[in-house]
Amino acid sequence: MILAKTPLRIPLAGGLSDLAPYASRFGGETISATVDKYVYVTVKDDLDGRFDVRYRDSHERTDAGRQVRHDLLREALLLTGLADRPLDVDFRVDLAGESGLGTSGALTVSILHALRRLTGGNVDPWSLLLEAAEVEVDRLRGASGFHDPAICALGGIRRLGYDGESVRDVGLDLAEGIVERFEDAFLLFYSGRHLKSKPSLDLLTSHLDEALPVLHDIRALVPTLADAFARGDLAGIAEAFGEQQRLKQRLPGRFVDEEVEALVARVRATGAEAQLPGGKISAFVMVVAPDGQKAAVREALSDLREVPLRLVQEGTRSVML
């Protein structure tokens, strides 16, 4: 049995500039980080000669990989040439899907990692992220870009660039101690709003030309945030982090409603900055409290459940059990 484990991610700046229609024309950039919440995929040969697949509350039994209903698994089986090898596959996640924390990208990376490891194939993270992007962006025409599989496969806090389907690690200078200070100032709260990304991102891409000025501003936040990390400027980091949310709310798509506006306003009233991650109204509220406002933020968001988390450096990993 192979167990693959891939971290989820928190976006900090540049998100949505990695979407294929934008990145292919203008190039995109993001800064994001992986966290200690994971997607797990186990794969082994099925002795009954069928595909036996379990995820969430679903259980599939089918004779061929081409008949698997789970889109990401089916396309990964076809991509790796394993659609005719009966397998037992199980998915588990630390946080529920449709959360805005990159679950789909992490799951695709984990599936491919497990399948490649099963056959003794290449499990280099750069190869895995490119294959995961092929599954999500090219084969499924999904509501995603190149960011999630890239950061989830590679791990750490990174500045990544996207030129069409080409992904590169731009590099990120970090002042001494700034990652620890940022992590100490960061809070995550669960709102429970699990909306789908596809309707929101379909609306955005169908109105791309009118969204370009805002998307250009979102991409321009990346060097601003990078400079703040290099200076060790936690207040500057928080400002760029919050500006990502303010800009996103100006885009065509399902990024804002009265509840989102109220949540962001409650956080900003404490002097902290908020962001709802992902390409839709997220199930989570991320907060950076640069001047010790954590107690005030917790009081302001006392109706939400706080989720403890830490940053992690490792990307996707696997073991043979």
C-alpha positions as CSV (number, residue, x, y, z in Angstrom):
1,M,0.0,0.0,0.0
2,I,1.2,3.5,-0.8
3,L,0.2,6.5,1.4
4,A,0.6,10.0,-0.1
5,K,0.3,13.0,2.1
6,T,0.1,16.6,0.7
7,P,-0.4,19.8,2.6
8,L,-3.1,22.4,2.1
9,R,-2.1,26.0,1.5
10,I,-2.9,29.6,2.6
11,P,-2.7,32.2,-0.2
12,L,-1.2,35.5,0.8
13,A,-1.1,37.6,-2.4
14,G,-1.5,37.3,-6.2
15,G,-4.2,34.6,-6.1
16,L,-6.3,34.5,-9.3
17,S,-3.5,35.8,-11.4
18,D,-2.5,32.1,-11.9
19,L,-5.8,31.3,-13.7
20,A,-4.9,30.0,-17.2
21,P,-6.7,32.7,-19.3
22,Y,-4.8,35.4,-17.4
23,A,-1.5,33.7,-16.9
24,S,-1.2,32.7,-20.5
25,R,-1.6,36.3,-21.7
26,F,0.1,38.3,-19.0
27,G,1.9,35.9,-16.6
28,G,0.9,35.5,-13.0
29,E,2.6,35.5,-9.6
30,T,1.6,34.4,-6.1
31,I,3.0,34.2,-2.6
32,S,1.6,31.5,-0.5
33,A,2.5,28.9,2.2
34,T,1.7,25.4,3.1
35,V,0.2,24.5,6.5
36,D,-0.1,21.4,8.8
37,K,-3.5,20.3,7.4
38,Y,-3.3,17.6,4.8
39,V,-4.9,15.5,2.2
40,Y,-4.2,11.7,2.4
41,V,-4.5,9.2,-0.4
42,T,-3.9,5.4,0.0
43,V,-3.6,3.2,-3.1
44,K,-3.1,-0.6,-3.3
45,D,-4.0,-3.3,-5.8
46,D,-7.5,-4.6,-5.4
47,L,-7.6,-8.4,-5.0
48,D,-11.2,-8.7,-6.2
49,G,-10.2,-7.3,-9.6
50,R,-12.3,-4.1,-9.4
51,F,-11.8,-0.5,-8.6
52,D,-12.9,0.2,-5.0
53,V,-12.9,3.9,-4.3
54,R,-13.9,5.7,-1.0
55,Y,-14.2,9.4,-0.5
56,R,-16.3,11.6,1.8
57,D,-19.6,9.7,2.1
58,S,-19.2,8.0,-1.3
59,H,-18.2,4.4,-2.2
60,E,-17.6,3.5,-5.8
61,R,-17.2,-0.1,-7.1
62,T,-16.5,-0.4,-10.8
63,D,-14.8,-2.7,-13.3
64,A,-12.7,-0.1,-15.1
65,G,-10.9,3.1,-14.2
66,R,-12.6,4.9,-17.1
67,Q,-15.9,4.4,-15.3
68,V,-14.8,6.0,-12.0
69,R,-17.1,8.9,-11.3
70,H,-14.6,10.9,-9.3
71,D,-13.2,13.3,-11.9
72,L,-9.7,13.8,-10.5
73,L,-9.1,10.1,-9.9
74,R,-10.4,9.0,-13.2
75,E,-8.3,11.5,-15.2
76,A,-5.2,10.7,-13.1
77,L,-5.7,7.0,-13.8
78,L,-5.9,7.7,-17.5
79,L,-2.9,10.0,-17.4
80,T,-0.7,7.4,-15.6
81,G,-1.9,4.5,-17.7
82,L,-3.5,2.7,-14.7
83,A,-7.1,2.8,-15.8
84,D,-7.0,-1.0,-16.4
85,R,-5.2,-2.0,-13.2
86,P,-7.8,-2.6,-10.5
87,L,-7.0,-0.5,-7.4
88,D,-8.3,0.1,-3.9
89,V,-8.2,3.9,-3.4
90,D,-9.1,5.9,-0.3
91,F,-9.2,9.7,0.3
92,R,-9.1,11.5,3.6
93,V,-8.8,15.2,4.4
94,D,-8.0,17.1,7.6
95,L,-10.4,19.9,6.6
96,A,-13.5,19.6,4.5
97,G,-13.4,20.3,0.7
98,E,-14.7,23.4,-1.0
99,S,-12.9,25.4,1.7
100,G,-10.7,27.8,-0.2
101,L,-7.5,26.2,1.1
102,G,-6.5,24.3,-2.0
103,T,-8.0,20.9,-1.3
104,S,-8.6,20.0,-4.9
105,G,-5.0,20.8,-5.9
106,A,-3.6,19.0,-2.9
107,L,-5.8,16.0,-3.6
108,T,-4.8,15.8,-7.3
109,V,-1.1,15.9,-6.3
110,S,-1.6,13.2,-3.7
111,I,-3.5,10.9,-6.2
112,L,-0.7,11.3,-8.7
113,H,2.0,10.9,-6.1
114,A,0.5,7.6,-4.9
115,L,-0.1,6.2,-8.4
116,R,3.4,7.1,-9.5
117,R,5.0,5.6,-6.3
118,L,2.9,2.4,-6.8
119,T,4.4,1.8,-10.2
120,G,7.9,2.9,-9.2
121,G,7.6,6.0,-11.4
122,N,8.9,9.6,-11.0
123,V,7.7,11.3,-7.8
124,D,9.7,14.5,-8.3
125,P,7.4,17.4,-7.0
126,W,7.9,19.5,-10.2
127,S,6.8,16.6,-12.3
128,L,3.8,16.0,-10.0
129,L,2.7,19.6,-10.1
130,L,2.8,19.7,-13.8
131,E,0.8,16.5,-14.1
132,A,-1.7,17.8,-11.5
133,A,-2.2,21.0,-13.5
134,E,-2.7,19.0,-16.6
135,V,-5.5,17.0,-14.9
136,E,-7.3,20.0,-13.4
137,V,-6.7,22.8,-16.0
138,D,-6.3,21.0,-19.3
139,R,-8.2,17.7,-19.1
140,L,-11.1,18.9,-16.8
141,R,-11.2,22.6,-17.7
142,G,-11.7,23.0,-14.0
143,A,-12.2,26.0,-11.8
144,S,-8.6,26.2,-10.9
145,G,-5.2,27.6,-11.9
146,F,-1.6,26.5,-11.6
147,H,-1.1,27.8,-8.1
148,D,-2.6,25.2,-5.9
149,P,-0.9,22.1,-7.3
150,A,2.4,24.0,-7.4
151,I,2.6,25.2,-3.8
152,C,1.0,22.0,-2.4
153,A,3.5,19.8,-4.2
154,L,6.6,22.0,-3.4
155,G,5.7,23.1,0.1
156,G,7.1,26.0,2.2
157,I,6.4,29.7,1.8
158,R,7.2,30.6,-1.8
159,R,6.9,33.2,-4.5
160,L,5.9,31.4,-7.7
161,G,5.5,32.7,-11.3
162,Y,3.2,31.4,-14.0
163,D,3.8,31.8,-17.7
164,G,1.0,29.8,-19.3
165,E,1.6,26.3,-18.1
166,S,5.2,27.0,-17.1
167,V,5.7,27.4,-13.3
168,R,8.9,28.8,-11.8
169,D,10.1,29.4,-8.3
170,V,10.9,33.2,-8.3
171,G,12.6,33.1,-4.9
172,L,11.5,35.0,-1.7
173,D,13.9,36.8,0.6
174,L,12.9,36.5,4.2
175,A,14.2,38.7,7.0
176,E,15.5,36.9,10.0
177,G,12.6,35.9,12.3
178,I,9.8,37.2,10.0
179,V,8.3,33.8,9.3
180,E,8.0,33.1,13.0
181,R,6.5,36.6,13.6
182,F,4.0,36.1,10.7
183,E,3.0,32.7,12.0
184,D,2.5,34.1,15.5
185,A,0.3,36.9,14.1
186,F,-1.8,34.6,11.9
187,L,-5.3,33.2,12.8
188,L,-7.7,31.0,11.0
189,F,-11.5,30.8,11.6
190,Y,-14.1,28.4,10.2
191,S,-17.3,29.9,8.9
192,G,-18.8,26.8,7.5
193,R,-19.7,28.3,4.1
194,H,-18.7,25.6,1.6
195,L,-19.5,27.1,-1.8
196,K,-18.2,25.8,-5.1
197,S,-15.4,27.6,-6.9
198,K,-16.4,26.8,-10.5
199,P,-19.5,29.1,-10.8
200,S,-17.5,32.0,-9.4
201,L,-14.4,31.5,-11.6
202,D,-16.5,30.8,-14.6
203,L,-18.1,34.2,-14.1
204,L,-14.7,35.8,-13.7
205,T,-13.2,34.2,-16.8
206,S,-16.2,35.1,-18.9
207,H,-15.8,38.7,-17.9
208,L,-12.0,38.6,-18.0
209,D,-11.4,41.7,-20.1
210,E,-13.3,44.0,-17.7
211,A,-11.5,42.3,-14.8
212,L,-8.0,42.9,-16.1
213,P,-7.3,46.2,-14.3
214,V,-8.0,44.6,-10.9
215,L,-6.2,41.4,-11.8
216,H,-3.1,43.5,-12.8
217,D,-3.3,45.1,-9.3
218,I,-3.6,41.8,-7.6
219,R,-0.5,40.5,-9.4
220,A,1.3,43.8,-8.5
221,L,0.7,43.0,-4.8
222,V,3.2,40.1,-5.0
223,P,6.4,42.3,-5.2
224,T,4.9,44.6,-2.6
225,L,4.4,41.7,-0.2
226,A,7.8,40.2,-1.1
227,D,9.5,43.5,-0.1
228,A,7.7,43.5,3.2
229,F,8.9,40.0,4.0
230,A,12.5,41.0,3.0
231,R,12.3,44.0,5.3
232,G,10.7,42.1,8.2
233,D,7.8,44.5,8.0
234,L,4.8,42.7,9.6
235,A,2.5,45.7,9.2
236,G,3.4,45.9,5.5
237,I,2.7,42.2,5.2
238,A,-0.7,42.6,6.8
239,E,-1.6,45.5,4.6
240,A,-0.8,43.6,1.3
241,F,-2.7,40.6,2.7
242,G,-5.8,42.7,3.3
243,E,-5.5,44.5,0.0
244,Q,-5.8,41.1,-1.7
245,Q,-9.3,40.7,-0.2
246,R,-10.3,44.3,-1.0
247,L,-9.3,43.9,-4.7
248,K,-10.9,40.4,-5.0
249,Q,-14.2,41.9,-3.9
250,R,-14.1,44.2,-6.9
251,L,-14.0,41.3,-9.4
252,P,-16.9,39.8,-11.3
253,G,-17.6,36.5,-9.6
254,R,-18.9,35.2,-6.3
255,F,-16.4,36.8,-3.9
256,V,-18.4,39.0,-1.7
257,D,-21.8,39.4,-0.1
258,E,-23.2,41.2,3.0
259,E,-21.8,38.5,5.4
260,V,-18.3,38.7,3.9
261,E,-18.4,42.5,4.1
262,A,-19.5,42.3,7.8
263,L,-16.8,39.7,8.7
264,V,-14.0,41.8,7.0
265,A,-15.2,44.9,8.7
266,R,-15.3,43.2,12.2
267,V,-11.6,42.2,11.7
268,R,-10.5,45.5,10.4
269,A,-12.1,47.3,13.3
270,T,-9.6,45.6,15.6
271,G,-6.7,46.9,13.5
272,A,-6.0,43.5,11.9
273,E,-6.5,42.4,8.3
274,A,-8.7,39.6,6.9
275,Q,-8.8,37.5,3.8
276,L,-11.2,34.8,2.7
277,P,-9.1,32.4,0.6
278,G,-9.9,30.8,-2.7
279,G,-11.8,31.7,-5.9
280,K,-15.2,32.1,-4.2
281,I,-16.7,33.0,-0.8
282,S,-14.6,30.7,1.4
283,A,-15.4,28.5,4.4
284,F,-12.5,30.1,6.2
285,V,-11.5,33.6,7.4
286,M,-7.7,34.2,7.6
287,V,-6.4,37.0,9.8
288,V,-3.1,38.7,10.2
289,A,-2.9,40.7,13.5
290,P,0.4,42.6,13.2
291,D,0.2,44.6,16.4
292,G,-1.0,42.1,18.9
293,Q,-4.7,42.3,18.2
294,K,-5.2,38.5,18.5
295,A,-7.4,38.7,21.6
296,A,-9.5,41.4,20.0
297,V,-9.9,39.4,16.8
298,R,-11.0,36.3,18.7
299,E,-13.6,38.4,20.5
300,A,-14.8,40.0,17.3
301,L,-15.1,36.5,15.6
302,S,-16.3,34.6,18.7
303,D,-19.2,33.2,16.7
304,L,-16.7,31.3,14.4
305,R,-14.6,28.4,15.3
306,E,-10.8,29.0,15.5
307,V,-8.7,26.4,13.8
308,P,-5.1,26.1,15.0
309,L,-2.5,25.6,12.4
310,R,1.2,26.0,11.7
311,L,3.3,26.6,8.6
312,V,5.2,23.6,7.2
313,Q,8.1,23.5,4.9
314,E,7.5,20.0,3.4
315,G,5.4,19.5,0.3
316,T,4.0,16.2,-0.9
317,R,5.4,13.0,0.6
318,S,4.7,9.3,0.4
319,V,5.5,6.1,2.2
320,M,5.1,2.4,1.3
321,L,3.2,0.6,4.1
